[in-house]
Amino acid sequence: MRRQQGMRLDDRYVPYLQMAGLYHLARLNDRWFRLDEALVSAFVERWRPETHTFHMPFGECTITLQDVAYQLGLPVDGRYVSGCLSEFHIYIDGGRPPWVWFQELLGVIPPPSQVQKYAVNCTWFQETFGECPEDADDDTVRRYVRAYIMMLLGTQLFADKSGNRIHIRWLPYVARLEELGTYSWGSAALAWLYRCMCRVANRHVVKLAGPLQLLQSWIFWRFPQFRPTGYEAFSWPLASRWAGYNPSGSEKGPRVRAWRLRIDRLQSREVSMLINN
């Protein structure tokens, strides 16, 4: 999972992030944890696209909207988030060329070497919008806020398998910063995670994308015996509990097999139905 290490959370961004319902996600970016690939792989093997549930020894379970709200602090009510990846340019207001609109909203345009069709390399975002100037006027701050939110959405919630590109499909949303809070970002994030896990259920697909921090935090909260030790203190949102977590760096194959065995032995009494214990 890639953090926005090159983009500082400026205090001037906070009112916009709070208004958008993304402030808690931005705070999580500063208190991140590494992905336990072996554990996540063992769980995803039990995902069934037909029911959108994990088939466990004791029955079925899944991640819900309540989990999204509690784990990531995202809004789960509001307008639906939609978009188009393959023919993005058709849906731009007024039929403007997408890169013209990009320049209008962010004040700069990336060089061709940093662009792959409608996606921009993360490194360019970090180098260009890493730190907002101290003497920036309101219009400049808003441009930096738009870049920060695009980076937040593109790396933390709706990342692709490359993990290092930001799609510009978020332009219609950041164009109207005051309306960002009317969308159900939690619902969209959960739908994207479901879709990514359904895709990787195909044996020909080898990489998993999506908000994997949500998946791993859900596992730790719902299955107490799988939690790492030494992480008892927590605040809001709940995923912040695992800040700094760094799983074993040993070979993945044996660890996946070990997790499979532990999951096979799970019983219903070992599952936490409460989200705050």
Accessible surface in RSA format (square Angstrom, percent):
REM  Atomic radii and reference values for relative SASA: ProtOr
REM  Chains: A
REM  Algorithm: Lee & Richards
REM  Probe-radius: 1.40
REM  Slices: 20
REM RES _ NUM      All-atoms   Total-Side   Main-Chain    Non-polar    All polar
REM                ABS   REL    ABS   REL    ABS   REL    ABS   REL    ABS   REL
RES MET A   1    78.58  40.7  10.21   6.8  68.37 162.8  22.86  19.4  55.72  73.8
RES ARG A   2   103.85  43.6  93.01  47.4  10.84  25.8  25.26  34.5  78.59  47.6
RES ARG A   3    76.37  32.1  70.57  36.0   5.80  13.8  15.16  20.7  61.21  37.1
RES GLN A   4     2.77   1.5   0.00   0.0   2.77   6.6   0.07   0.1   2.70   2.0
RES GLN A   5   141.41  79.1 106.41  77.8  35.00  83.3  32.27  68.7 109.14  82.8
RES GLY A   6    32.41  40.0   0.00   N/A  32.41  40.0  24.65  67.6   7.76  17.4
RES MET A   7     5.62   2.9   1.68   1.1   3.94   9.4   1.83   1.6   3.79   5.0
RES ARG A   8   114.86  48.2 103.21  52.6  11.66  27.8  70.96  97.0  43.91  26.6
RES LEU A   9    32.97  18.4  18.95  13.6  14.03  35.3  18.95  13.3  14.03  37.7
RES ASP A  10     7.83   5.5   7.83   7.8   0.00   0.0   1.73   4.1   6.10   6.1
RES ASP A  11   120.20  84.2 111.12 110.6   9.08  21.5  34.39  80.9  85.81  85.6
RES ARG A  12    69.24  29.1  59.88  30.5   9.36  22.3  58.23  79.6  11.01   6.7
RES TYR A  13     2.99   1.4   2.99   1.7   0.00   0.0   1.43   1.1   1.55   1.9
RES VAL A  14    29.04  19.1  29.04  26.3   0.00   0.0  29.04  25.2   0.00   0.0
RES PRO A  15    80.04  58.3  72.96  66.5   7.08  25.7  75.21  62.1   4.83  30.0
RES TYR A  16    41.56  19.4  40.57  23.1   0.99   2.6  18.71  14.1  22.85  28.2
RES LEU A  17     0.25   0.1   0.25   0.2   0.00   0.0   0.25   0.2   0.00   0.0
RES GLN A  18   105.10  58.8  83.02  60.7  22.09  52.6  26.18  55.7  78.92  59.9
RES MET A  19    78.48  40.6  57.67  38.2  20.81  49.5  43.11  36.7  35.37  46.9
RES ALA A  20     0.00   0.0   0.00   0.0   0.00   0.0   0.00   0.0   0.00   0.0
RES GLY A  21    22.20  27.4   0.00   N/A  22.20  27.4  21.12  58.0   1.08   2.4
RES LEU A  22     0.05   0.0   0.00   0.0   0.05   0.1   0.05   0.0   0.00   0.0
RES TYR A  23    56.19  26.2  55.44  31.5   0.76   2.0  22.01  16.5  34.19  42.1
RES HIS A  24    57.17  31.2  56.97  39.6   0.20   0.5  33.85  34.9  23.32  27.1
RES LEU A  25     0.49   0.3   0.01   0.0   0.47   1.2   0.01   0.0   0.47   1.3
RES ALA A  26     0.02   0.0   0.00   0.0   0.02   0.0   0.00   0.0   0.02   0.0
RES ARG A  27    63.93  26.8  61.74  31.5   2.20   5.2  15.43  21.1  48.50  29.4
RES LEU A  28     1.54   0.9   0.81   0.6   0.72   1.8   1.37   1.0   0.17   0.5
RES ASN A  29     1.52   1.0   1.42   1.4   0.10   0.2   0.10   0.2   1.42   1.4
RES ASP A  30    80.19  56.2  57.38  57.1  22.81  53.9  24.18  56.9  56.00  55.9
RES ARG A  31    93.81  39.4  88.73  45.2   5.08  12.1  37.66  51.5  56.15  34.0
RES TRP A  32    19.21   7.7   6.91   3.3  12.30  28.9   7.46   4.0  11.75  19.1
RES PHE A  33     5.81   2.9   0.00   0.0   5.81  15.1   4.56   2.8   1.25   3.6
RES ARG A  34   160.04  67.2 155.59  79.3   4.46  10.6  39.30  53.7 120.74  73.2
RES LEU A  35    31.98  17.8  19.57  14.0  12.41  31.2  19.57  13.7  12.41  33.4
RES ASP A  36     2.69   1.9   2.51   2.5   0.18   0.4   0.18   0.4   2.51   2.5
RES GLU A  37    95.98  55.1  92.17  69.7   3.80   9.1  24.27  46.9  71.71  58.5
RES ALA A  38     0.03   0.0   0.00   0.0   0.03   0.1   0.00   0.0   0.03   0.1
RES LEU A  39     0.10   0.1   0.10   0.1   0.00   0.0   0.10   0.1   0.00   0.0
RES VAL A  40     5.17   3.4   5.17   4.7   0.00   0.0   5.17   4.5   0.00   0.0
RES SER A  41    32.29  27.3  25.52  34.1   6.77  15.6  17.92  38.2  14.37  20.1
RES ALA A  42     1.65   1.5   0.00   0.0   1.65   3.8   0.00   0.0   1.65   4.4
RES PHE A  43     0.00   0.0   0.00   0.0   0.00   0.0   0.00   0.0   0.00   0.0
RES VAL A  44    13.95   9.2  11.68  10.6   2.27   5.5  11.68  10.1   2.27   6.2
RES GLU A  45    82.14  47.2  58.25  44.1  23.89  56.9  46.27  89.5  35.87  29.3
RES ARG A  46    53.80  22.6  53.76  27.4   0.04   0.1  10.74  14.7  43.06  26.1
RES TRP A  47     2.59   1.0   0.00   0.0   2.59   6.1   0.00   0.0   2.59   4.2
RES ARG A  48    89.67  37.7  89.67  45.7   0.00   0.0  19.57  26.8  70.10  42.5
RES PRO A  49    50.01  36.4  39.18  35.7  10.83  39.4  39.53  32.6  10.48  65.1
RES GLU A  50   146.78  84.3 105.28  79.6  41.49  98.8  71.78 138.8  75.00  61.2
RES THR A  51    68.50  48.7  45.62  46.2  22.88  54.5  53.77  72.2  14.73  22.3
RES HIS A  52    76.85  42.0  75.79  52.7   1.06   2.7  46.46  47.9  30.39  35.4
RES THR A  53    20.66  14.7  20.66  20.9   0.00   0.0  20.66  27.7   0.00   0.0
RES PHE A  54     0.00   0.0   0.00   0.0   0.00   0.0   0.00   0.0   0.00   0.0
RES HIS A  55    62.71  34.3  61.26  42.6   1.45   3.7  41.31  42.6  21.40  24.9
RES MET A  56    13.49   7.0   0.00   0.0  13.49  32.1   0.24   0.2  13.25  17.5
RES PRO A  57    66.09  48.2  19.98  18.2  46.10 167.6  32.83  27.1  33.25 206.7
RES PHE A  58    63.25  31.6  22.53  14.0  40.72 105.9  34.50  20.9  28.74  82.3
RES GLY A  59    33.27  41.0   0.00   N/A  33.27  41.0  31.49  86.4   1.77   4.0
RES GLU A  60   100.27  57.6  68.74  52.0  31.53  75.1  24.40  47.2  75.86  61.9
RES CYS A  61    27.41  20.7  18.36  20.5   9.05  21.3  27.41  69.5   0.00   0.0
RES THR A  62    37.76  26.9  27.47  27.9  10.28  24.5  27.47  36.9  10.28  15.5
RES ILE A  63     0.03   0.0   0.00   0.0   0.03   0.1   0.00   0.0   0.03   0.1
RES THR A  64    59.68  42.4  56.07  56.8   3.61   8.6  56.86  76.4   2.82   4.3
RES LEU A  65    72.89  40.6  70.03  50.1   2.86   7.2  70.03  49.2   2.86   7.7
RES GLN A  66    94.91  53.1  85.68  62.6   9.23  22.0  30.19  64.3  64.73  49.1
RES ASP A  67     1.31   0.9   1.31   1.3   0.00   0.0   0.00   0.0   1.31   1.3
RES VAL A  68     0.00   0.0   0.00   0.0   0.00   0.0   0.00   0.0   0.00   0.0
RES ALA A  69    22.04  20.3  21.38  33.0   0.66   1.5  21.40  30.1   0.64   1.7
RES TYR A  70    78.71  36.7  78.71  44.8   0.00   0.0  34.77  26.1  43.94  54.2
RES GLN A  71     0.29   0.2   0.29   0.2   0.00   0.0   0.00   0.0   0.29   0.2
RES LEU A  72     0.00   0.0   0.00   0.0   0.00   0.0   0.00   0.0   0.00   0.0
RES GLY A  73    11.57  14.3   0.00   N/A  11.57  14.3   2.63   7.2   8.94  20.0
RES LEU A  74     5.02   2.8   0.09   0.1   4.93  12.4   0.84   0.6   4.17  11.2
RES PRO A  75    38.94  28.4  27.12  24.7  11.82  43.0  38.28  31.6   0.66   4.1
RES VAL A  76    39.32  25.9  29.04  26.3  10.28  24.8  29.04  25.2  10.28  27.9
RES ASP A  77   118.50  83.0 107.84 107.3  10.66  25.2  38.53  90.7  79.97  79.8
RES GLY A  78    57.63  71.1   0.00   N/A  57.63  71.1  25.87  71.0  31.76  71.1
RES ARG A  79   118.09  49.6 110.68  56.4   7.42  17.7  54.76  74.8  63.33  38.4
RES TYR A  80   175.98  82.2 164.03  93.3  11.95  31.1 120.48  90.5  55.49  68.4
RES VAL A  81    30.40  20.0   6.50   5.9  23.90  57.6   6.50   5.6  23.90  64.8
RES SER A  82    66.27  56.0  50.68  67.6  15.59  35.9  34.60  73.7  31.67  44.4
RES GLY A  83    65.49  80.8   0.00   N/A  65.49  80.8  27.39  75.2  38.10  85.3
RES CYS A  84    35.13  26.6  26.96  30.1   8.17  19.2  15.32  38.8  19.81  21.4
RES LEU A  85    77.58  43.2  68.74  49.2   8.85  22.2  68.82  48.3   8.76  23.6
RES SER A  86    78.59  66.4  65.34  87.2  13.25  30.5  48.11 102.5  30.47  42.7
RES GLU A  87    84.00  48.2  84.00  63.5   0.00   0.0  15.61  30.2  68.39  55.8
RES PHE A  88     7.87   3.9   7.70   4.8   0.17   0.5   7.74   4.7   0.13   0.4
RES HIS A  89    81.91  44.8  74.96  52.1   6.95  17.8  53.26  54.9  28.65  33.3
RES ILE A  90   101.86  58.0  76.20  56.8  25.66  61.9  81.93  59.0  19.93  54.1
RES TYR A  91   140.81  65.7 117.79  67.0  23.02  59.9  87.12  65.5  53.69  66.2
RES ILE A  92     7.10   4.0   0.36   0.3   6.75  16.3   0.48   0.3   6.62  18.0
RES ASP A  93    63.08  44.2  56.45  56.2   6.62  15.7  26.84  63.2  36.24  36.1
RES GLY A  94    82.93 102.3   0.00   N/A  82.93 102.3  42.84 117.6  40.08  89.8
RES GLY A  95    61.66  76.0   0.00   N/A  61.66  76.0  30.10  82.6  31.57  70.7
RES ARG A  96    84.58  35.5  80.53  41.0   4.06   9.7  40.06  54.8  44.52  27.0
RES PRO A  97    79.16  57.7  73.27  66.8   5.89  21.4  79.16  65.4   0.00   0.0
RES PRO A  98    13.88  10.1  13.88  12.6   0.00   0.0  13.88  11.5   0.00   0.0
RES TRP A  99    53.34  21.4  53.34  25.8   0.01   0.0  40.41  21.5  12.93  21.0
RES VAL A 100    70.33  46.3  68.17  61.7   2.16   5.2  69.85  60.7   0.48   1.3
RES TRP A 101     9.13   3.7   9.13   4.4   0.00   0.0   3.52   1.9   5.61   9.1
RES PHE A 102     0.00   0.0   0.00   0.0   0.00   0.0   0.00   0.0   0.00   0.0
RES GLN A 103    89.15  49.9  86.07  62.9   3.08   7.3  15.94  33.9  73.21  55.5
RES GLU A 104    98.99  56.8  65.56  49.6  33.43  79.6  44.47  86.0  54.52  44.5
RES LEU A 105    17.15   9.5  16.98  12.1   0.17   0.4  17.15  12.0   0.00   0.0
RES LEU A 106     3.19   1.8   0.00   0.0   3.19   8.0   0.00   0.0   3.19   8.6
RES GLY A 107    45.40  56.0   0.00   N/A  45.40  56.0  15.85  43.5  29.55  66.2
RES VAL A 108    51.79  34.1  49.95  45.2   1.84   4.4  51.79  45.0   0.00   0.0
RES ILE A 109    76.29  43.4  66.42  49.5   9.88  23.8  66.42  47.8   9.88  26.8
RES PRO A 110     8.06   5.9   0.00   0.0   8.06  29.3   0.00   0.0   8.06  50.1
RES PRO A 111    59.14  43.1  52.91  48.2   6.23  22.7  59.07  48.8   0.07   0.4
RES PRO A 112   124.00  90.4 107.35  97.9  16.65  60.5 113.93  94.1  10.07  62.6
RES SER A 113    93.56  79.1  57.79  77.1  35.77  82.4  57.52 122.5  36.04  50.5
RES GLN A 114    46.35  25.9  46.28  33.8   0.07   0.2   2.42   5.2  43.93  33.3
RES VAL A 115    35.77  23.5  19.40  17.6  16.37  39.5  19.40  16.9  16.37  44.4
RES GLN A 116    95.96  53.7  85.63  62.6  10.33  24.6  37.39  79.6  58.57  44.4
RES LYS A 117   149.38  72.9 120.64  74.0  28.74  68.4  93.73  84.4  55.65  59.3
RES TYR A 118    31.97  14.9  30.33  17.3   1.65   4.3  10.46   7.9  21.51  26.5
RES ALA A 119    10.98  10.1  10.97  16.9   0.01   0.0  10.97  15.5   0.01   0.0
RES VAL A 120     0.00   0.0   0.00   0.0   0.00   0.0   0.00   0.0   0.00   0.0
RES ASN A 121    32.52  22.4  32.52  31.4   0.00   0.0   5.68  13.7  26.84  25.9
RES CYS A 122     1.35   1.0   1.07   1.2   0.28   0.7   0.87   2.2   0.47   0.5
RES THR A 123    72.37  51.5  71.87  72.9   0.50   1.2  61.34  82.4  11.02  16.7
RES TRP A 124    20.64   8.3  19.90   9.6   0.74   1.7  10.40   5.5  10.24  16.6
RES PHE A 125     0.02   0.0   0.02   0.0   0.00   0.0   0.02   0.0   0.00   0.0
RES GLN A 126    36.82  20.6  31.48  23.0   5.34  12.7   5.64  12.0  31.18  23.7
RES GLU A 127   145.68  83.6 108.53  82.1  37.14  88.4  50.23  97.2  95.45  77.9
RES THR A 128    44.94  32.0  26.18  26.5  18.75  44.7  25.83  34.7  19.10  28.9
RES PHE A 129     7.14   3.6   5.40   3.3   1.74   4.5   5.40   3.3   1.74   5.0
RES GLY A 130    15.68  19.3   0.00   N/A  15.68  19.3  10.83  29.7   4.85  10.9
RES GLU A 131   109.60  62.9  91.74  69.4  17.86  42.5  27.13  52.5  82.47  67.3
RES CYS A 132     2.07   1.6   0.00   0.0   2.07   4.9   0.00   0.0   2.07   2.2
RES PRO A 133    56.71  41.3  45.38  41.4  11.33  41.2  56.71  46.8   0.00   0.0
RES GLU A 134   144.73  83.1 120.12  90.9  24.60  58.6  66.06 127.8  78.66  64.2
RES ASP A 135   134.48  94.2 101.33 100.9  33.15  78.4  51.55 121.3  82.93  82.7
RES ALA A 136    23.27  21.4   0.00   0.0  23.27  52.9   6.46   9.1  16.81  44.5
RES ASP A 137    90.16  63.2  78.08  77.7  12.08  28.6  45.35 106.7  44.81  44.7
RES ASP A 138   112.31  78.7 108.80 108.3   3.51   8.3  27.09  63.8  85.22  85.0
RES ASP A 139    93.72  65.7  90.54  90.1   3.18   7.5  17.10  40.3  76.62  76.4
RES THR A 140    23.84  17.0  23.84  24.2   0.00   0.0  12.08  16.2  11.75  17.8
RES VAL A 141    10.84   7.1  10.84   9.8   0.00   0.0  10.84   9.4   0.00   0.0
RES ARG A 142    54.57  22.9  54.57  27.8   0.00   0.0  14.73  20.1  39.84  24.1
RES ARG A 143    72.34  30.4  72.34  36.9   0.00   0.0   3.92   5.4  68.42  41.5
RES TYR A 144    30.58  14.3  30.15  17.2   0.43   1.1   8.59   6.5  21.99  27.1
RES VAL A 145     0.31   0.2   0.31   0.3   0.00   0.0   0.31   0.3   0.00   0.0
RES ARG A 146    25.39  10.7  25.39  12.9   0.00   0.0   0.00   0.0  25.39  15.4
RES ALA A 147     0.00   0.0   0.00   0.0   0.00   0.0   0.00   0.0   0.00   0.0
RES TYR A 148     1.07   0.5   1.07   0.6   0.00   0.0   0.68   0.5   0.39   0.5
RES ILE A 149     0.08   0.0   0.08   0.1   0.00   0.0   0.08   0.1   0.00   0.0
RES MET A 150     0.00   0.0   0.00   0.0   0.00   0.0   0.00   0.0   0.00   0.0
RES MET A 151     0.27   0.1   0.27   0.2   0.00   0.0   0.27   0.2   0.00   0.0
RES LEU A 152     0.00   0.0   0.00   0.0   0.00   0.0   0.00   0.0   0.00   0.0
RES LEU A 153     0.00   0.0   0.00   0.0   0.00   0.0   0.00   0.0   0.00   0.0
RES GLY A 154     6.37   7.9   0.00   N/A   6.37   7.9   3.52   9.7   2.85   6.4
RES THR A 155    14.23  10.1   1.72   1.7  12.50  29.8   3.43   4.6  10.79  16.3
RES GLN A 156     3.28   1.8   1.42   1.0   1.86   4.4   0.92   2.0   2.36   1.8
RES LEU A 157     0.08   0.0   0.00   0.0   0.08   0.2   0.08   0.1   0.00   0.0
RES PHE A 158    14.79   7.4   8.42   5.2   6.37  16.6   8.42   5.1   6.37  18.2
RES ALA A 159    13.99  12.9  13.65  21.1   0.34   0.8  13.87  19.5   0.12   0.3
RES ASP A 160    56.12  39.3  48.37  48.1   7.74  18.3  34.67  81.6  21.45  21.4
RES LYS A 161   109.15  53.2  88.73  54.4  20.42  48.6  56.91  51.2  52.24  55.6
RES SER A 162    44.01  37.2  11.47  15.3  32.53  74.9  22.33  47.5  21.68  30.4
RES GLY A 163    24.06  29.7   0.00   N/A  24.06  29.7  23.03  63.2   1.02   2.3
RES ASN A 164    62.63  43.2  61.96  59.9   0.67   1.6   9.68  23.3  52.95  51.2
RES ARG A 165    67.11  28.2  60.64  30.9   6.47  15.4   0.66   0.9  66.45  40.3
RES ILE A 166     0.08   0.0   0.00   0.0   0.08   0.2   0.08   0.1   0.00   0.0
RES HIS A 167    32.28  17.6  28.09  19.5   4.18  10.7  24.32  25.1   7.95   9.3
RES ILE A 168     0.00   0.0   0.00   0.0   0.00   0.0   0.00   0.0   0.00   0.0
RES ARG A 169    33.27  14.0  29.75  15.2   3.51   8.4   6.29   8.6  26.97  16.3
RES TRP A 170     8.68   3.5   8.68   4.2   0.00   0.0   7.66   4.1   1.02   1.7
RES LEU A 171     0.00   0.0   0.00   0.0   0.00   0.0   0.00   0.0   0.00   0.0
RES PRO A 172    38.82  28.3  34.31  31.3   4.50  16.4  34.43  28.4   4.39  27.3
RES TYR A 173    20.87   9.7  17.81  10.1   3.06   8.0  12.93   9.7   7.95   9.8
RES VAL A 174     0.00   0.0   0.00   0.0   0.00   0.0   0.00   0.0   0.00   0.0
RES ALA A 175    22.23  20.4   6.83  10.5  15.40  35.0   6.83   9.6  15.40  40.8
RES ARG A 176    99.29  41.7  95.31  48.6   3.98   9.5  32.00  43.7  67.29  40.8
RES LEU A 177     1.30   0.7   0.89   0.6   0.41   1.0   0.89   0.6   0.41   1.1
RES GLU A 178    96.89  55.6  80.00  60.5  16.90  40.2  54.03 104.5  42.87  35.0
RES GLU A 179    68.54  39.4  68.33  51.7   0.22   0.5  23.70  45.8  44.85  36.6
RES LEU A 180     0.73   0.4   0.73   0.5   0.00   0.0   0.73   0.5   0.00   0.0
RES GLY A 181    33.36  41.1   0.00   N/A  33.36  41.1   9.54  26.2  23.83  53.4
RES THR A 182    59.07  42.0  50.25  50.9   8.82  21.0  57.90  77.8   1.17   1.8
RES TYR A 183    26.86  12.5  26.86  15.3   0.00   0.0   7.70   5.8  19.16  23.6
RES SER A 184     5.30   4.5   4.78   6.4   0.51   1.2   4.78  10.2   0.51   0.7
RES TRP A 185     0.00   0.0   0.00   0.0   0.00   0.0   0.00   0.0   0.00   0.0
RES GLY A 186     0.00   0.0   0.00   N/A   0.00   0.0   0.00   0.0   0.00   0.0
RES SER A 187    37.73  31.9  32.97  44.0   4.76  11.0  28.16  60.0   9.58  13.4
RES ALA A 188    16.15  14.9   5.31   8.2  10.84  24.7  13.83  19.5   2.32   6.2
RES ALA A 189     0.00   0.0   0.00   0.0   0.00   0.0   0.00   0.0   0.00   0.0
RES LEU A 190    14.39   8.0  14.39  10.3   0.00   0.0  14.39  10.1   0.00   0.0
RES ALA A 191    60.55  55.7  50.28  77.6  10.27  23.4  55.77  78.5   4.79  12.7
RES TRP A 192    33.88  13.6  31.03  15.0   2.85   6.7  33.36  17.8   0.52   0.8
RES LEU A 193     0.00   0.0   0.00   0.0   0.00   0.0   0.00   0.0   0.00   0.0
RES TYR A 194    36.73  17.1  36.73  20.9   0.00   0.0  28.90  21.7   7.83   9.7
RES ARG A 195   121.27  50.9 115.49  58.9   5.78  13.8  39.63  54.2  81.64  49.5
RES CYS A 196     6.92   5.2   3.96   4.4   2.96   7.0   2.31   5.9   4.61   5.0
RES MET A 197     0.00   0.0   0.00   0.0   0.00   0.0   0.00   0.0   0.00   0.0
RES CYS A 198    31.48  23.8  21.88  24.4   9.60  22.6  17.12  43.4  14.36  15.5
RES ARG A 199   119.41  50.1 111.54  56.9   7.87  18.7  50.54  69.1  68.87  41.7
RES VAL A 200    27.18  17.9  14.86  13.5  12.32  29.7  14.86  12.9  12.32  33.4
RES ALA A 201    45.47  41.8  10.73  16.6  34.73  79.0  18.85  26.5  26.62  70.5
RES ASN A 202    76.84  53.0  65.82  63.6  11.03  26.6  22.27  53.6  54.57  52.7
RES ARG A 203   205.92  86.5 170.36  86.8  35.57  84.7  78.92 107.9 127.00  77.0
RES HIS A 204   133.46  72.9 104.63  72.7  28.83  73.7  72.74  75.0  60.72  70.7
RES VAL A 205    41.55  27.3  30.21  27.3  11.34  27.3  33.36  29.0   8.19  22.2
RES VAL A 206   130.94  86.2  97.51  88.3  33.43  80.5 102.73  89.3  28.20  76.5
RES LYS A 207   125.57  61.3 120.48  73.9   5.10  12.1  70.42  63.4  55.15  58.7
RES LEU A 208    40.04  22.3  18.12  13.0  21.92  55.1  18.56  13.0  21.48  57.8
RES ALA A 209    11.21  10.3   5.22   8.0   5.99  13.6   9.57  13.5   1.63   4.3
RES GLY A 210     8.98  11.1   0.00   N/A   8.98  11.1   0.10   0.3   8.89  19.9
RES PRO A 211     0.08   0.1   0.00   0.0   0.08   0.3   0.08   0.1   0.00   0.0
RES LEU A 212    16.54   9.2  16.48  11.8   0.06   0.1  16.48  11.6   0.06   0.2
RES GLN A 213     3.37   1.9   3.37   2.5   0.00   0.0   0.00   0.0   3.37   2.6
RES LEU A 214     0.00   0.0   0.00   0.0   0.00   0.0   0.00   0.0   0.00   0.0
RES LEU A 215     0.00   0.0   0.00   0.0   0.00   0.0   0.00   0.0   0.00   0.0
RES GLN A 216     0.00   0.0   0.00   0.0   0.00   0.0   0.00   0.0   0.00   0.0
RES SER A 217     0.00   0.0   0.00   0.0   0.00   0.0   0.00   0.0   0.00   0.0
RES TRP A 218     4.42   1.8   4.42   2.1   0.00   0.0   3.50   1.9   0.92   1.5
RES ILE A 219     0.00   0.0   0.00   0.0   0.00   0.0   0.00   0.0   0.00   0.0
RES PHE A 220     1.48   0.7   1.48   0.9   0.00   0.0   1.48   0.9   0.00   0.0
RES TRP A 221     0.18   0.1   0.14   0.1   0.04   0.1   0.14   0.1   0.04   0.1
RES ARG A 222    27.55  11.6  27.55  14.0   0.00   0.0   8.89  12.1  18.66  11.3
RES PHE A 223     0.47   0.2   0.47   0.3   0.00   0.0   0.47   0.3   0.00   0.0
RES PRO A 224    49.79  36.3  39.47  36.0  10.32  37.5  40.11  33.1   9.68  60.2
RES GLN A 225    76.51  42.8  51.62  37.7  24.89  59.3  38.00  80.9  38.51  29.2
RES PHE A 226     6.89   3.4   0.00   0.0   6.89  17.9   1.09   0.7   5.80  16.6
RES ARG A 227    48.59  20.4  31.86  16.2  16.72  39.8  12.76  17.4  35.83  21.7
RES PRO A 228    25.75  18.8  10.06   9.2  15.69  57.0  21.49  17.7   4.26  26.5
RES THR A 229   126.38  89.9 110.04 111.6  16.34  38.9  78.87 105.9  47.52  71.8
RES GLY A 230    70.67  87.2   0.00   N/A  70.67  87.2  36.83 101.1  33.84  75.8
RES TYR A 231    51.09  23.9  46.37  26.4   4.73  12.3  29.85  22.4  21.24  26.2
RES GLU A 232   124.67  71.6 112.09  84.8  12.58  30.0  63.46 122.8  61.20  50.0
RES ALA A 233    91.52  84.2  69.44 107.2  22.08  50.2  79.46 111.9  12.06  32.0
RES PHE A 234    85.72  42.9  53.45  33.1  32.26  84.0  57.98  35.2  27.73  79.4
RES SER A 235    51.82  43.8  40.67  54.3  11.15  25.7  50.03 106.5   1.79   2.5
RES TRP A 236   104.91  42.1  99.33  48.1   5.58  13.1  93.56  49.9  11.35  18.4
RES PRO A 237     0.75   0.5   0.75   0.7   0.00   0.0   0.75   0.6   0.00   0.0
RES LEU A 238    10.64   5.9  10.64   7.6   0.00   0.0  10.64   7.5   0.00   0.0
RES ALA A 239     0.00   0.0   0.00   0.0   0.00   0.0   0.00   0.0   0.00   0.0
RES SER A 240     2.40   2.0   1.63   2.2   0.77   1.8   1.63   3.5   0.77   1.1
RES ARG A 241    16.66   7.0  10.47   5.3   6.19  14.7   0.81   1.1  15.84   9.6
RES TRP A 242     0.41   0.2   0.41   0.2   0.00   0.0   0.41   0.2   0.00   0.0
RES ALA A 243    30.83  28.3  17.46  26.9  13.37  30.4  17.71  24.9  13.13  34.8
RES GLY A 244    58.59  72.3   0.00   N/A  58.59  72.3  38.21 104.9  20.38  45.6
RES TYR A 245    25.16  11.7  23.67  13.5   1.49   3.9  10.73   8.1  14.43  17.8
RES ASN A 246   102.24  70.5  79.17  76.5  23.07  55.6  19.08  45.9  83.17  80.4
RES PRO A 247    22.84  16.6  10.25   9.3  12.59  45.8  13.47  11.1   9.37  58.2
RES SER A 248    65.55  55.4  41.14  54.9  24.41  56.2  40.44  86.1  25.11  35.2
RES GLY A 249    85.01 104.8   0.00   N/A  85.01 104.8  42.68 117.1  42.33  94.8
RES SER A 250    66.16  55.9  44.81  59.8  21.35  49.2  50.60 107.7  15.57  21.8
RES GLU A 251   131.48  75.5 114.02  86.3  17.45  41.6  49.37  95.5  82.10  67.0
RES LYS A 252    93.06  45.4  88.48  54.3   4.58  10.9  53.43  48.1  39.63  42.2
RES GLY A 253    29.37  36.2   0.00   N/A  29.37  36.2  24.66  67.7   4.71  10.5
RES PRO A 254    61.05  44.5  54.24  49.4   6.81  24.7  55.57  45.9   5.48  34.1
RES ARG A 255    42.12  17.7  40.05  20.4   2.07   4.9  20.50  28.0  21.61  13.1
RES VAL A 256    12.80   8.4  12.80  11.6   0.00   0.0  12.80  11.1   0.00   0.0
RES ARG A 257   140.03  58.8 133.58  68.1   6.45  15.4  55.89  76.4  84.14  51.0
RES ALA A 258    54.56  50.2  46.16  71.2   8.40  19.1  53.26  75.0   1.30   3.5
RES TRP A 259    30.97  12.4  30.87  14.9   0.10   0.2  26.50  14.1   4.47   7.3
RES ARG A 260   100.85  42.3  98.81  50.4   2.04   4.9  36.81  50.3  64.04  38.8
RES LEU A 261    87.49  48.7  85.88  61.4   1.61   4.0  87.17  61.2   0.32   0.9
RES ARG A 262    96.91  40.7  91.26  46.5   5.65  13.4  40.96  56.0  55.95  33.9
RES ILE A 263     0.57   0.3   0.57   0.4   0.00   0.0   0.57   0.4   0.00   0.0
RES ASP A 264    76.32  53.5  58.13  57.9  18.19  43.0  19.56  46.0  56.76  56.6
RES ARG A 265   163.85  68.8 146.68  74.8  17.17  40.9  58.90  80.5 104.96  63.6
RES LEU A 266     6.39   3.6   0.05   0.0   6.34  15.9   0.47   0.3   5.92  15.9
RES GLN A 267    88.99  49.8  86.55  63.3   2.44   5.8  26.33  56.0  62.66  47.5
RES SER A 268    75.83  64.1  64.38  85.9  11.46  26.4  30.78  65.5  45.05  63.1
RES ARG A 269   185.98  78.1 146.45  74.7  39.54  94.1  77.98 106.6 108.00  65.5
RES GLU A 270    53.99  31.0  42.73  32.3  11.26  26.8  21.27  41.1  32.72  26.7
RES VAL A 271    23.76  15.6  12.23  11.1  11.53  27.8  12.91  11.2  10.85  29.4
RES SER A 272    10.60   9.0   1.54   2.1   9.06  20.9   9.48  20.2   1.12   1.6
RES MET A 273   156.56  81.1 133.75  88.5  22.81  54.3 121.19 103.0  35.38  46.9
RES LEU A 274   118.23  65.8 116.59  83.4   1.64   4.1 118.14  83.0   0.09   0.2
RES ILE A 275    15.60   8.9  11.92   8.9   3.68   8.9  11.95   8.6   3.66   9.9
RES ASN A 276   104.92  72.4  87.82  84.9  17.10  41.2  19.34  46.6  85.57  82.7
RES ASN A 277    76.30  52.6  50.31  48.6  25.99  62.6  49.32 118.7  26.98  26.1
END  Absolute sums over single chains surface
CHAIN  1 A    13238.7      10397.0       2841.6       6938.1       6300.5
END  Absolute sums over all chains
TOTAL         13238.7      10397.0       2841.6       6938.1       6300.5
